Amino acid sequence: MRRLSLSFSLLAAAGLALACGGDVEPAEEDTWLFGEGDADADSDSDSDTDADSDADSDADSDADSDADSDADSDADADVTFVPVSMAFNWSVGYKNGEYLGWINTDGTAVDPYVEITFYEEEYFNAGDARYACTWYGYLNGVGEDDMGISGLWYGAELEISDAGATDCSGFDTSVWGDTDPAKAIAGTRVGLGFGPLGPNVASELETAVYDAGLDWEADWEPSVFSYYMGFAKSSGANLGADAQDYGYAFASQVDASMNIMTDDDGNLITQEIGGDTMLPPRSFLSGRAWLAVDPSVFE
């Protein structure tokens, strides 16, 4: 799996925005209170006999005669979203050799999850959130797995399941299996582990931090470490075949009940790793891997 440059991910992270929908308001004339106002025998406001509001005889909401919701005359779902990059955003709790859920500061219990955000080329040209979409999944523990990486502090195999939430649509069905990425992603096995800064990350991250005008020695070096990932579609596949250090992470403090702890300003409290050779006994962990779009990673 091809990772994108870390300096790119560090600088781009601050500019991420997700498309979000607003409330749908009723029309000024609430005609549905009194009937639809047309002369046919269905319940919509057009004059044909199907159950939608356009002027054709099929059951979709466009004005052509096929059964899909685009405006052409065939019955397939047209490709309207072509991703070129994806960000694999994961979050897990960790306690004594196990990934598990945690409790947010508002008291909400959260299970380990992943947000996979897809970006079209236009997003990077214009920074327009309309050219991005996100698919949400859960990370379910399968078993401990060091992915064959020497010196790993801890690693485990996780299976991605569909959380049933996405704003993605218009994907190429011949590539992704459906108009959103759920069918391609759900069931994928992911190896996630942590260890010292690895060869892909160490020098590149330090350079990017200095270039951004940040303090490496004081704010980064004592606390930062690498996370390692490997991908496999089915159980028993070799997660270590493409496992590598994909990015950097910090461990945030939690209490004995896995409640996230914050400072007086409401910020997460970063735990120092220093020269330790293991994760803290318990912590909240999250990170982002920027990947070139390659659906085969989920095969």
Secondary structure, 3 states (H helix, E strand, C coil): CCECCHHHHHHHHCCCCCCCCCCCCCCCCCHHHCCCCCCCCCCCCCCCCCCCCCCCCCCCCCCCCCCCCCCCCCCCCCCCCCCCEEEEEEEEEEECCCEECEECCCCCEECCEEEEEEECHHHHHHCCHHHEEEEEEEEEEEEECCCCCCCCCEEEEEEEEEEEEECCCCCCHHHHCCCCCHHHHCCCEEEEEEECCCCCCHHHHHHHHHHCCCCHHHHHCCCCEEEEEEEECCCCCCHHHCCEEEEEEEEECECCCCEECECCCCCECECCCCCCCCCCCEEEEEEEEEEECCHHHHC
